[in-house]
Amino acid sequence: MTAGAERMAQTDPHGLTLSLIAVTTVFTALLILYFIYGLIGKASRRGLGGSAPKAPAKGMDNETAAAIALALEAECGLEVEAAIALALELHLRNAVHDDEPGFITIAPHGSAWSDKSLTFRKTPVK
């Protein structure tokens, strides 16, 4: 072992060759992992069938939507139909979300963990 280290110290006293080999090895390993994970990602997107997946449906098919519209028109007025259609559209596009205020609205409550009289050690009475 020491003979190899001494020979390396004589041929490359500043360690540039060893550093270049180490950096090249690390980047080569990272590049190989990048390609492997990319292939795994493509394979998982295609599924087990081996073909590219179909585009996800934006909503429901036309026949179902027409049946729902006719049933709602028969039962309710057009306002209810419009409200349900808007709610379905927002739900299917994942456009419904709450706007959070910039402050916390939960009132703090005391506990034994936050009680200052319990967190300090009491000096014993002599």
Residue pairs with C-beta under 8 A, 6 or more apart in sequence:
8 17
8 18
11 17
12 18
45 52
45 53
46 52
46 53
47 53
58 92
59 65
59 88
59 89
59 92
60 68
60 88
68 84
69 81
69 85
72 80
72 81
72 84
73 81
89 95
90 96
112 118
113 119
